[in-house]
Amino acid sequence: MRGLLWVTGALLVAASIYGNDASAAGVRGAVRDVAVIQDGAGSARILFRASTAVSDLSEAIISKAHLTIATTGLPDARTLRVRVYPLTAVGWSPLGASWSGWTRPGGDYDEELFASAELDLAGGGATATFDVTAILKEVVEEGLTADGFLLTVDPVAGTGISVADLTRFGTLTGATFDVSYRNVPAALLSRGEAK
């Protein structure tokens, strides 16, 4: 309890010293560098990066973050459970990405860190909203090496999105990241006083 009071006190002092530098903020960003990789056996995964607005949060503490993806397609009486993982390989190119060429086929990602959503396809188009707060906290606050995201199905459902369902996602046009965060001076972040 004393440690929590000390951290709270440090934040209050920082807010008074740095003014708006320790203030709440929000940003909405888009998706860029979209690439589809296929295994040649009917499964695909979609790779993408967040726009600069979202990816440039080096002096921030993430409060909450959501990724929203809208899909299209004909009605189908089923649901599709999908996941988003952080890509841990750095420097991939959307033009050169393929199923192979990673440490393991299908992309290098942290399989223990993901956000999931369920698409109800009964109405045709559906919207998936992923709570990616934990992912962005790991990347921004804890320094997890990541270069974008990987979208696929829940492992129970298969290796990847079926090629038949791939058209529902298109090029992720209109997909958005909504992030709420607090700006905190780098000096406080490096000392761990703002967490």
N, CA, C and O of each residue as an XYZ file, in Angstrom:
780
protein
N       0.826     -1.191      0.000
C       0.000      0.000      0.000
C       0.869      1.253      0.000
O       0.565      2.224     -0.692
N       1.971      1.229      0.792
C       2.851      2.386      0.844
C       3.478      2.647     -0.523
O       3.641      3.799     -0.928
N       3.835      1.554     -1.246
C       4.405      1.705     -2.580
C       3.414      2.348     -3.539
O       3.790      3.193     -4.352
N       2.148      1.950     -3.445
C       1.113      2.518     -4.298
C       0.954      4.009     -4.006
O       0.809      4.812     -4.928
N       0.980      4.378     -2.730
C       0.874      5.794     -2.366
C       2.071      6.572     -2.894
O       1.925      7.709     -3.342
N       3.262      5.960     -2.843
C       4.458      6.626     -3.344
C       4.350      6.882     -4.842
O       4.675      7.971     -5.315
N       3.888      5.863     -5.600
C       3.723      6.018     -7.050
C       2.688      7.081     -7.347
O       2.901      7.921     -8.222
N       1.546      7.062     -6.620
C       0.507      8.066     -6.829
C       1.056      9.457     -6.538
O       0.796     10.395     -7.291
N       1.811      9.597     -5.454
C       2.419     10.882     -5.118
C       3.383     11.336     -6.196
O       3.413     12.515     -6.550
N       4.172     10.409     -6.722
C       5.123     10.749     -7.782
C       4.401     11.240     -9.023
O       4.850     12.181     -9.679
N       3.281     10.603     -9.347
C       2.511     11.035    -10.508
C       1.926     12.422    -10.307
O       1.917     13.234    -11.232
N       1.436     12.700     -9.101
C       0.885     14.025     -8.823
C       1.966     15.088     -8.905
O       1.731     16.168     -9.448
N       3.142     14.799     -8.376
C       4.253     15.745     -8.461
C       4.651     15.945     -9.919
O       4.889     17.071    -10.356
N       4.722     14.841    -10.672
C       5.089     14.938    -12.086
C       4.073     15.769    -12.845
O       4.444     16.578    -13.696
N       2.791     15.578    -12.546
C       1.747     16.333    -13.239
C       1.881     17.822    -12.939
O       1.658     18.655    -13.817
N       2.243     18.158    -11.702
C       2.364     19.575    -11.367
C       3.631     20.184    -11.957
O       3.640     21.357    -12.331
N       4.696     19.399    -12.041
C       5.957     19.913    -12.590
C       5.887     20.031    -14.109
O       6.293     21.040    -14.685
N       5.367     18.984    -14.749
C       5.391     18.932    -16.208
C       4.100     19.414    -16.856
O       4.008     19.428    -18.084
N       3.125     19.801    -16.094
C       1.880     20.333    -16.645
C       1.178     19.326    -17.513
O       0.829     18.238    -17.055
N       0.966     19.677    -18.765
C       0.211     18.822    -19.683
C       0.962     17.569    -20.106
O       0.387     16.704    -20.766
N       2.252     17.452    -19.735
C       3.017     16.284    -20.153
C       2.503     14.998    -19.522
O       2.782     13.918    -20.043
N       1.764     15.072    -18.424
C       1.218     13.881    -17.787
C      -0.303     13.923    -17.885
O      -1.001     13.665    -16.904
N      -0.808     14.245    -19.061
C      -2.245     14.402    -19.240
C      -2.828     13.277    -20.070
O      -2.129     12.587    -20.813
N      -4.131     13.116    -19.915
C      -4.833     12.087    -20.673
C      -4.991     12.541    -22.118
O      -5.174     13.727    -22.394
N      -4.920     11.592    -23.023
C      -5.055     11.894    -24.444
C      -5.630     10.674    -25.147
O      -5.752      9.598    -24.564
N      -5.972     10.862    -26.383
C      -6.474      9.759    -27.184
C      -6.052      9.946    -28.623
O      -5.786     11.063    -29.065
N      -5.994      8.868    -29.338
C      -5.629      8.937    -30.747
C      -6.400      7.856    -31.505
O      -6.636      6.764    -30.989
N      -6.778      8.177    -32.712
C      -7.396      7.194    -33.606
C      -6.467      7.052    -34.797
O      -6.049      8.039    -35.403
N      -6.158      5.822    -35.116
C      -5.274      5.560    -36.240
C      -5.872      4.506    -37.150
O      -6.849      3.840    -36.806
N      -5.278      4.374    -38.293
C      -5.746      3.415    -39.289
C      -4.769      2.245    -39.374
O      -3.830      2.135    -38.586
N      -5.012      1.399    -40.328
C      -4.172      0.235    -40.599
C      -3.413      0.508    -41.890
O      -3.962      1.082    -42.830
N      -2.161      0.097    -41.932
C      -1.346      0.270    -43.144
C      -0.514     -0.990    -43.372
O      -0.488     -1.884    -42.527
N       0.154     -1.056    -44.501
C       1.059     -2.163    -44.839
C       0.368     -3.521    -44.714
O       0.909     -4.438    -44.097
N      -0.809     -3.650    -45.290
C      -1.562     -4.903    -45.209
C      -0.981     -5.917    -46.194
O      -0.743     -5.601    -47.360
N      -0.760     -7.126    -45.711
C      -0.263     -8.219    -46.552
C      -1.010     -9.501    -46.196
O      -1.280     -9.763    -45.024
N      -1.334    -10.279    -47.190
C      -1.986    -11.570    -46.979
C      -0.978    -12.660    -47.309
O      -0.373    -12.657    -48.381
N      -0.802    -13.595    -46.375
C       0.081    -14.732    -46.630
C      -0.760    -16.006    -46.609
O      -1.671    -16.143    -45.792
N      -0.448    -16.938    -47.514
C      -1.219    -18.171    -47.623
C      -0.301    -19.378    -47.555
O       0.843    -19.342    -48.006
N      -0.840    -20.464    -46.970
C      -0.024    -21.670    -46.801
C      -0.089    -22.620    -47.993
O       0.592    -23.646    -47.995
N      -0.899    -22.299    -49.012
C      -1.021    -23.163    -50.176
C      -1.979    -24.317    -49.962
O      -2.202    -25.110    -50.877
N      -2.557    -24.429    -48.760
C      -3.491    -25.516    -48.455
C      -4.862    -24.967    -48.041
O      -5.655    -25.673    -47.419
N      -5.137    -23.695    -48.392
C      -6.454    -23.124    -48.120
C      -6.555    -22.225    -46.902
O      -7.649    -21.775    -46.563
N      -5.419    -21.945    -46.222
C      -5.430    -21.082    -45.046
C      -4.597    -19.827    -45.297
O      -3.591    -19.856    -46.005
N      -5.044    -18.731    -44.697
C      -4.349    -17.457    -44.875
C      -4.281    -16.708    -43.552
O      -5.068    -16.957    -42.639
N      -3.337    -15.795    -43.466
C      -3.212    -14.885    -42.338
C      -2.998    -13.488    -42.912
O      -2.442    -13.327    -43.999
N      -3.444    -12.489    -42.173
C      -3.316    -11.107    -42.631
C      -2.351    -10.375    -41.692
O      -2.526    -10.374    -40.474
N      -1.342     -9.762    -42.283
C      -0.357     -8.985    -41.534
C      -0.645     -7.501    -41.770
O      -1.066     -7.117    -42.861
N      -0.424     -6.680    -40.765
C      -0.624     -5.247    -40.932
C       0.090     -4.488    -39.819
O       0.483     -5.058    -38.801
N       0.244     -3.194    -40.042
C       0.822     -2.309    -39.046
C      -0.188     -1.231    -38.692
O      -1.114     -0.960    -39.456
N      -0.003     -0.620    -37.532
C      -0.815      0.526    -37.138
C      -0.238      1.770    -37.798
O       0.950      1.820    -38.114
N      -1.078      2.765    -38.002
C      -0.604      4.020    -38.570
C       0.379      4.688    -37.609
O       0.470      4.318    -36.438
N       1.100      5.661    -38.116
C       2.091      6.371    -37.313
C       1.465      6.980    -36.068
O       2.101      7.009    -35.015
N       0.240      7.463    -36.164
C      -0.421      8.093    -35.018
C      -0.474      7.157    -33.810
O      -0.326      7.603    -32.672
N      -0.682      5.881    -34.048
C      -0.768      4.904    -32.959
C       0.606      4.372    -32.586
O       0.888      4.155    -31.408
N       1.454      4.162    -33.569
C       2.745      3.531    -33.295
C       3.746      4.479    -32.620
O       4.769      4.020    -32.112
N       3.475      5.783    -32.605
C       4.403      6.731    -31.997
C       3.927      7.146    -30.605
O       3.628      8.317    -30.367
N       3.860      6.187    -29.698
C       3.409      6.450    -28.331
C       4.513      6.102    -27.328
O       4.239      5.539    -26.268
N       5.759      6.440    -27.667
C       6.889      6.013    -26.844
C       6.878      6.590    -25.435
O       7.431      5.970    -24.526
N       6.275      7.740    -25.222
C       6.221      8.322    -23.882
C       4.799      8.282    -23.348
O       4.268      9.297    -22.898
N       4.189      7.112    -23.401
C       2.789      6.988    -23.007
C       2.566      5.784    -22.110
O       3.300      4.796    -22.146
N       1.537      5.907    -21.318
C       1.020      4.773    -20.561
C      -0.364      4.506    -21.130
O      -1.233      5.377    -21.087
N      -0.573      3.321    -21.655
C      -1.819      2.975    -22.334
C      -2.913      2.719    -21.309
O      -2.729      1.928    -20.384
N      -4.046      3.383    -21.471
C      -5.207      3.144    -20.610
C      -6.101      2.065    -21.219
O      -6.485      1.107    -20.548
N      -6.422      2.237    -22.497
C      -7.186      1.222    -23.210
C      -6.945      1.380    -24.701
O      -6.627      2.468    -25.182
N      -7.099      0.286    -25.419
C      -6.884      0.295    -26.858
C      -7.780     -0.741    -27.515
O      -7.898     -1.871    -27.041
N      -8.408     -0.343    -28.608
C      -9.288     -1.245    -29.345
C      -8.976     -1.173    -30.833
O      -8.709     -0.102    -31.379
N      -9.014     -2.314    -31.466
C      -8.903     -2.432    -32.914
C     -10.267     -2.862    -33.419
O     -10.827     -3.849    -32.941
N     -10.805     -2.125    -34.385
C     -12.114     -2.470    -34.951
C     -11.944     -2.779    -36.427
O     -11.372     -1.989    -37.178
N     -12.445     -3.933    -36.833
C     -12.369     -4.367    -38.228
C     -13.776     -4.706    -38.706
O     -14.469     -5.525    -38.102
N     -14.185     -4.072    -39.791
C     -15.492     -4.367    -40.387
C     -15.296     -5.371    -41.518
O     -14.329     -5.286    -42.275
N     -16.209     -6.309    -41.624
C     -16.144     -7.309    -42.695
C     -17.392     -7.211    -43.562
O     -18.392     -6.612    -43.166
N     -17.323     -7.795    -44.733
C     -18.451     -7.825    -45.656
C     -18.696     -9.264    -46.060
O     -17.933    -10.152    -45.680
N     -19.746     -9.507    -46.823
C     -19.984    -10.846    -47.338
C     -21.436    -11.258    -47.244
O     -22.267    -10.560    -46.663
N     -21.719    -12.388    -47.820
C     -23.076    -12.928    -47.796
C     -23.384    -13.518    -46.429
O     -22.486    -13.999    -45.738
N     -24.662    -13.481    -46.037
C     -25.035    -14.086    -44.751
C     -24.674    -15.572    -44.695
O     -24.788    -16.294    -45.685
N     -24.247    -15.998    -43.539
C     -23.871    -17.388    -43.314
C     -24.203    -17.701    -41.846
O     -23.786    -16.968    -40.949
N     -24.932    -18.760    -41.606
C     -25.401    -19.089    -40.252
C     -24.290    -19.710    -39.405
O     -24.361    -20.878    -39.023
N     -23.264    -18.906    -39.121
C     -22.163    -19.378    -38.284
C     -21.413    -18.190    -37.712
O     -21.630    -17.042    -38.102
N     -20.540    -18.491    -36.791
C     -19.660    -17.458    -36.241
C     -18.224    -17.802    -36.602
O     -17.891    -18.957    -36.865
N     -17.397    -16.795    -36.608
C     -15.984    -16.970    -36.910
C     -15.195    -16.301    -35.792
O     -15.269    -15.086    -35.605
N     -14.447    -17.099    -35.059
C     -13.642    -16.568    -33.945
C     -12.250    -16.263    -34.478
O     -11.562    -17.145    -34.991
N     -11.841    -14.999    -34.349
C     -10.563    -14.553    -34.891
C      -9.693    -13.967    -33.785
O     -10.182    -13.543    -32.738
N      -8.393    -13.957    -34.048
C      -7.428    -13.447    -33.082
C      -6.453    -12.488    -33.755
O      -6.181    -12.585    -34.952
N      -5.936    -11.562    -32.954
C      -4.869    -10.661    -33.374
C      -3.690    -10.880    -32.432
O      -3.843    -10.861    -31.210
N      -2.511    -11.088    -33.020
C      -1.274    -11.288    -32.268
C      -0.273    -10.193    -32.654
O      -0.361     -9.649    -33.755
N       0.673     -9.860    -31.773
C       1.755     -8.963    -32.196
C       2.795     -9.748    -32.996
O       3.211    -10.834    -32.592
N       3.207     -9.192    -34.127
C       4.269     -9.806    -34.929
C       5.606     -9.481    -34.285
O       5.915     -8.311    -34.058
N       6.388    -10.483    -33.992
C       7.662    -10.261    -33.311
C       8.851    -10.173    -34.263
O       9.965     -9.872    -33.835
N       8.627    -10.430    -35.534
C       9.697    -10.255    -36.522
C       9.717     -8.797    -36.947
O       8.663     -8.198    -37.163
N      10.892     -8.229    -37.067
C      11.020     -6.818    -37.419
C      11.471     -6.687    -38.863
O      12.303     -7.461    -39.337
N      10.914     -5.701    -39.558
C      11.383     -5.377    -40.893
C      10.744     -6.149    -42.034
O      11.296     -6.182    -43.133
N       9.587     -6.777    -41.800
C       8.929     -7.479    -42.906
C       8.357     -6.460    -43.889
O       8.027     -5.333    -43.521
N       8.252     -6.875    -45.114
C       7.738     -6.002    -46.168
C       6.386     -6.511    -46.651
O       6.233     -7.708    -46.892
N       5.402     -5.628    -46.798
C       4.104     -6.088    -47.284
C       4.178     -6.659    -48.697
O       3.354     -7.495    -49.067
N       5.144     -6.224    -49.481
C       5.272     -6.737    -50.844
C       5.979     -8.089    -50.887
O       5.737     -8.892    -51.788
N       6.853     -8.341    -49.913
C       7.627     -9.580    -49.936
C       7.178    -10.623    -48.924
O       7.770    -11.699    -48.844
N       6.140    -10.322    -48.152
C       5.720    -11.270    -47.114
C       5.108    -12.519    -47.729
O       4.351    -12.447    -48.697
N       5.447    -13.663    -47.150
C       4.881    -14.939    -47.601
C       4.748    -15.860    -46.390
O       5.159    -15.502    -45.286
N       4.187    -17.022    -46.592
C       4.010    -17.980    -45.493
C       5.363    -18.457    -44.963
O       5.523    -18.693    -43.766
N       6.318    -18.594    -45.858
C       7.662    -19.016    -45.444
C       8.529    -17.770    -45.243
O       8.072    -16.648    -45.460
N       9.758    -17.973    -44.837
C      10.666    -16.857    -44.636
C      10.661    -16.310    -43.215
O      11.269    -15.274    -42.946
N       9.982    -16.993    -42.310
C       9.941    -16.610    -40.900
C      10.702    -17.672    -40.111
O      11.127    -18.681    -40.674
N      10.873    -17.452    -38.827
C      11.476    -18.477    -37.986
C      10.614    -19.728    -38.001
O      11.123    -20.850    -37.987
N       9.310    -19.522    -38.030
C       8.377    -20.633    -38.217
C       7.386    -20.224    -39.302
O       7.009    -19.054    -39.366
N       6.956    -21.143    -40.151
C       6.038    -20.799    -41.240
C       4.752    -20.152    -40.718
O       4.199    -20.566    -39.699
N       4.291    -19.127    -41.441
C       3.043    -18.465    -41.080
C       3.216    -17.203    -40.277
O       2.229    -16.557    -39.927
N       4.458    -16.828    -39.970
C       4.708    -15.584    -39.243
C       5.207    -15.818    -37.838
O       4.812    -16.775    -37.172
N       6.081    -14.934    -37.393
C       6.607    -15.000    -36.026
C       5.753    -14.100    -35.142
O       5.693    -12.888    -35.352
N       5.105    -14.687    -34.171
C       4.246    -13.914    -33.281
C       4.272    -14.520    -31.888
O       4.652    -15.677    -31.709
N       3.865    -13.730    -30.908
C       3.810    -14.177    -29.519
C       2.473    -14.878    -29.319
O       1.441    -14.213    -29.230
N       2.469    -16.190    -29.246
C       1.203    -16.926    -29.171
C       0.496    -16.810    -27.830
O      -0.669    -17.188    -27.709
N       1.186    -16.294    -26.823
C       0.548    -16.124    -25.513
C      -0.075    -14.746    -25.338
O      -0.798    -14.511    -24.369
N       0.195    -13.847    -26.255
C      -0.306    -12.480    -26.164
C      -1.209    -12.218    -27.370
O      -0.723    -12.064    -28.491
N      -2.507    -12.169    -27.142
C      -3.440    -11.986    -28.255
C      -4.730    -11.334    -27.764
O      -4.998    -11.255    -26.565
N      -5.509    -10.876    -28.720
C      -6.858    -10.372    -28.464
C      -7.778    -11.139    -29.395
O      -7.419    -11.401    -30.543
N      -8.956    -11.502    -28.918
C      -9.869    -12.274    -29.757
C     -11.214    -11.579    -29.890
O     -11.592    -10.753    -29.060
N     -11.922    -11.929    -30.944
C     -13.262    -11.407    -31.202
C     -14.038    -12.464    -31.963
O     -13.454    -13.333    -32.611
N     -15.339    -12.386    -31.880
C     -16.196    -13.339    -32.580
C     -17.068    -12.590    -33.574
O     -17.770    -11.643    -33.218
N     -17.011    -13.029    -34.828
C     -17.816    -12.432    -35.891
C     -19.072    -13.265    -36.096
O     -18.987    -14.462    -36.370
N     -20.229    -12.642    -35.965
C     -21.494    -13.308    -36.258
C     -21.796    -13.039    -37.724
O     -22.134    -11.916    -38.096
N     -21.674    -14.067    -38.555
C     -21.805    -13.903    -39.995
C     -23.245    -14.020    -40.492
O     -23.488    -13.946    -41.697
N     -24.200    -14.200    -39.585
C     -25.603    -14.390    -39.983
C     -26.146    -13.195    -40.752
O     -27.003    -13.361    -41.619
N     -25.665    -12.003    -40.453
C     -26.149    -10.819    -41.147
C     -25.315    -10.435    -42.352
O     -25.555     -9.392    -42.960
N     -24.351    -11.247    -42.707
C     -23.449    -10.923    -43.813
C     -22.229    -10.206    -43.289
O     -21.285    -10.839    -42.816
N     -22.240     -8.889    -43.371
C     -21.137     -8.097    -42.834
C     -21.194     -8.083    -41.315
O     -22.278     -8.095    -40.733
N     -20.057     -8.058    -40.685
C     -19.983     -8.041    -39.220
C     -18.786     -7.190    -38.809
O     -17.870     -6.948    -39.594
N     -18.821     -6.751    -37.574
C     -17.717     -5.947    -37.048
C     -17.053     -6.691    -35.893
O     -17.721     -7.172    -34.978
N     -15.744     -6.774    -35.953
C     -14.970     -7.392    -34.873
C     -14.267     -6.285    -34.117
O     -13.567     -5.467    -34.714
N     -14.450     -6.253    -32.800
C     -13.747     -5.288    -31.956
C     -12.839     -6.063    -31.012
O     -13.298     -6.871    -30.205
N     -11.553     -5.802    -31.129
C     -10.534     -6.477    -30.322
C     -10.047     -5.532    -29.231
O      -9.725     -4.377    -29.511
N      -9.990     -6.004    -28.005
C      -9.378     -5.237    -26.922
C      -7.879     -5.531    -26.970
O      -7.427     -6.560    -26.468
N      -7.119     -4.630    -27.572
C      -5.679     -4.832    -27.748
C      -4.865     -4.069    -26.699
O      -3.681     -3.798    -26.900
N      -5.510     -3.725    -25.578
C      -4.835     -2.983    -24.513
C      -3.589     -3.717    -24.025
O      -2.513     -3.124    -23.939
N      -3.728     -4.997    -23.709
C      -2.590     -5.767    -23.186
C      -1.447     -5.830    -24.200
O      -0.279     -5.756    -23.820
N      -1.775     -5.964    -25.479
C      -0.741     -6.026    -26.512
C       0.021     -4.706    -26.578
O       1.252     -4.698    -26.565
N      -0.709     -3.581    -26.650
C      -0.031     -2.295    -26.745
C       0.740     -1.957    -25.474
O       1.797     -1.329    -25.543
N       0.227     -2.362    -24.317
C       0.968     -2.134    -23.069
C       2.309     -2.875    -23.105
O       3.333     -2.325    -22.701
N       2.304     -4.113    -23.585
C       3.549     -4.887    -23.678
C       4.537     -4.231    -24.628
O       5.734     -4.173    -24.347
N       4.033     -3.737    -25.753
C       4.918     -3.133    -26.756
C       5.411     -1.767    -26.296
O       6.613     -1.501    -26.313
N       4.488     -0.899    -25.884
C       4.845      0.479    -25.551
C       5.520      0.591    -24.187
O       6.548      1.255    -24.057
N       4.952     -0.048    -23.178
C       5.441      0.133    -21.810
C       6.520     -0.863    -21.402
O       7.424     -0.520    -20.641
N       6.432     -2.087    -21.900
C       7.382     -3.124    -21.469
C       8.486     -3.392    -22.481
O       9.415     -4.147    -22.194
N       8.398     -2.784    -23.663
C       9.468     -2.912    -24.647
C       9.470     -4.193    -25.458
O      10.514     -4.585    -25.981
N       8.311     -4.864    -25.577
C       8.238     -6.052    -26.422
C       8.573     -5.657    -27.856
O       8.004     -4.705    -28.391
N       9.486     -6.381    -28.471
C       9.832     -6.115    -29.859
C       8.692     -6.608    -30.736
O       8.382     -7.799    -30.758
N       8.075     -5.691    -31.454
C       6.968     -6.045    -32.334
C       6.957     -5.107    -33.529
O       7.326     -3.938    -33.421
N       6.536     -5.626    -34.650
C       6.462     -4.845    -35.883
C       5.145     -5.168    -36.570
O       5.122     -5.813    -37.618
N       4.064     -4.723    -35.980
C       2.760     -4.944    -36.568
C       2.002     -6.067    -35.900
O       2.319     -6.496    -34.790
N       0.990     -6.528    -36.611
C       0.052     -7.503    -36.071
C      -0.242     -8.597    -37.085
O      -0.024     -8.431    -38.286
N      -0.737     -9.706    -36.584
C      -1.130    -10.836    -37.414
C      -2.570    -11.186    -37.058
O      -2.891    -11.388    -35.887
N      -3.439    -11.256    -38.067
C      -4.839    -11.632    -37.884
C      -5.038    -13.036    -38.420
O      -4.669    -13.339    -39.554
N      -5.621    -13.889    -37.598
C      -5.873    -15.272    -37.990
C      -7.086    -15.783    -37.219
O      -7.720    -15.026    -36.484
N      -7.405    -17.041    -37.380
C      -8.512    -17.634    -36.627
C      -7.991    -18.212    -35.315
O      -6.790    -18.409    -35.135
N      -8.918    -18.475    -34.411
C      -8.599    -19.180    -33.178
C      -7.951    -20.510    -33.574
O      -8.454    -21.173    -34.481
N      -6.861    -20.924    -32.932
C      -6.178    -22.171    -33.314
C      -7.080    -23.402    -33.340
O      -6.814    -24.344    -34.087
N      -8.134    -23.407    -32.540
C      -9.073    -24.535    -32.541
C      -9.775    -24.647    -33.898
O     -10.170    -25.737    -34.312
N      -9.927    -23.500    -34.590
C     -10.650    -23.469    -35.867
C      -9.753    -23.762    -37.069
O     -10.255    -23.923    -38.181
N      -8.447    -23.833    -36.867
C      -7.568    -24.143    -37.993
C      -6.268    -23.375    -37.961
O      -5.934    -22.721    -36.973
N      -5.540    -23.467    -39.060
C      -4.230    -22.838    -39.196
C      -4.330    -21.360    -39.521
O      -3.454    -20.574    -39.159
N      -5.399    -20.986    -40.204
C      -5.564    -19.597    -40.615
C      -6.968    -19.372    -41.138
O      -7.802    -20.278    -41.136
N      -7.215    -18.161    -41.583
C      -8.505    -17.801    -42.166
C      -8.661    -18.594    -43.456
O      -7.740    -18.636    -44.272
N      -9.812    -19.220    -43.648
C     -10.004    -19.979    -44.894
C     -10.010    -19.010    -46.067
O     -10.466    -17.873    -45.944
N      -9.506    -19.463    -47.191
C      -9.452    -18.625    -48.384
C     -10.858    -18.149    -48.749
O     -11.016    -17.042    -49.265
N     -11.878    -18.964    -48.489
C     -13.265    -18.567    -48.759
C     -13.684    -17.385    -47.891
O     -14.448    -16.536    -48.350
N     -13.209    -17.309    -46.658
C     -13.547    -16.197    -45.758
C     -12.648    -14.990    -45.943
O     -12.966    -13.903    -45.459
N     -11.544    -15.159    -46.627
C     -10.565    -14.089    -46.780
C     -11.168    -12.840    -47.412
O     -10.826    -11.723    -47.023
N     -12.063    -13.016    -48.383
C     -12.665    -11.866    -49.056
C     -13.504    -11.017    -48.102
O     -13.727     -9.838    -48.375
N     -13.969    -11.583    -47.000
C     -14.751    -10.815    -46.025
C     -13.921     -9.681    -45.424
O     -14.465     -8.642    -45.049
N     -12.633     -9.875    -45.334
C     -11.757     -8.890    -44.699
C     -11.212     -7.859    -45.674
O     -10.754     -6.796    -45.253
N     -11.252     -8.150    -46.966
C     -10.748     -7.220    -47.966
C      -9.320     -6.807    -47.653
O      -8.476     -7.650    -47.350
N      -9.055     -5.527    -47.727
C      -7.722     -4.999    -47.413
C      -7.736     -4.287    -46.058
O      -6.904     -3.420    -45.793
N      -8.690     -4.665    -45.208
C      -8.885     -4.045    -43.891
C      -9.208     -2.557    -44.009
O      -8.918     -1.775    -43.104
N      -9.810     -2.177    -45.134
C     -10.221     -0.797    -45.334
C     -11.175     -0.378    -44.227
O     -12.135     -1.084    -43.920
N     -10.908      0.756    -43.642
C     -11.769      1.270    -42.580
C     -11.435      0.742    -41.194
O     -12.043      1.171    -40.214
N     -10.489     -0.173    -41.090
C     -10.093     -0.680    -39.765
C      -9.455      0.459    -38.977
O      -8.706      1.261    -39.534
N      -9.753      0.529    -37.677
C      -9.236      1.621    -36.858
C      -8.690      1.124    -35.528
O      -9.144      0.120    -34.981
N      -7.709      1.851    -35.029
C      -7.200      1.690    -33.672
C      -7.671      2.908    -32.885
O      -7.476      4.041    -33.326
N      -8.282      2.689    -31.737
C      -8.644      3.769    -30.830
C      -7.866      3.538    -29.542
O      -8.042      2.521    -28.872
N      -7.007      4.490    -29.205
C      -6.134      4.326    -28.047
C      -6.304      5.507    -27.100
O      -6.215      6.665    -27.510
N      -6.550      5.199    -25.826
C      -6.545      6.202    -24.765
C      -5.260      5.997    -23.971
O      -4.895      4.868    -23.645
N      -4.585      7.086    -23.665
C      -3.305      6.978    -22.979
C      -3.017      8.255    -22.195
O      -3.735      9.249    -22.306
N      -1.965      8.206    -21.413
C      -1.453      9.375    -20.705
C      -0.040      9.622    -21.172
O       0.783      8.708    -21.216
N       0.239     10.876    -21.524
C       1.616     11.261    -21.841
C       2.388     11.376    -20.543
O       1.942     12.034    -19.603
N       3.533     10.744    -20.491
C       4.374     10.794    -19.300
C       5.799     11.070    -19.757
O       6.279     10.432    -20.694
N       6.482     12.010    -19.110
C       7.861     12.299    -19.511
C       8.743     11.046    -19.491
O       8.595     10.186    -18.623
N       9.645     10.957    -20.442
C      10.518      9.797    -20.556
C      11.310      9.534    -19.283
O      11.589      8.383    -18.947
N      11.670     10.591    -18.580
C      12.449     10.428    -17.354
C      11.672      9.612    -16.316
O      12.254      8.775    -15.625
N      10.371      9.850    -16.205
C       9.555      9.091    -15.266
C       9.359      7.655    -15.729
O       9.374      6.726    -14.921
N       9.171      7.474    -17.052
C       9.020      6.119    -17.587
C      10.266      5.286    -17.328
O      10.168      4.117    -16.954
N      11.445      5.885    -17.526
C      12.684      5.124    -17.357
C      12.926      4.747    -15.910
O      13.583      3.744    -15.632
N      12.401      5.540    -14.982
C      12.558      5.222    -13.560
C      11.432      4.339    -13.055
O      11.472      3.868    -11.918
N      10.417      4.110    -13.902
C       9.306      3.250    -13.491
C       8.350      3.932    -12.541
O       7.534      3.253    -11.918
N       8.414      5.243    -12.402
C       7.590      5.948    -11.438
C       6.165      6.164    -11.925
O       5.282      6.448    -11.115
N       5.918      6.041    -13.208
C       4.602      6.385    -13.732
C       3.686      5.194    -13.882
O       2.536      5.368    -14.283
N       4.140      3.991    -13.580
C       3.322      2.802    -13.839
C       2.402      2.504    -12.710
O       1.645      1.535    -12.769
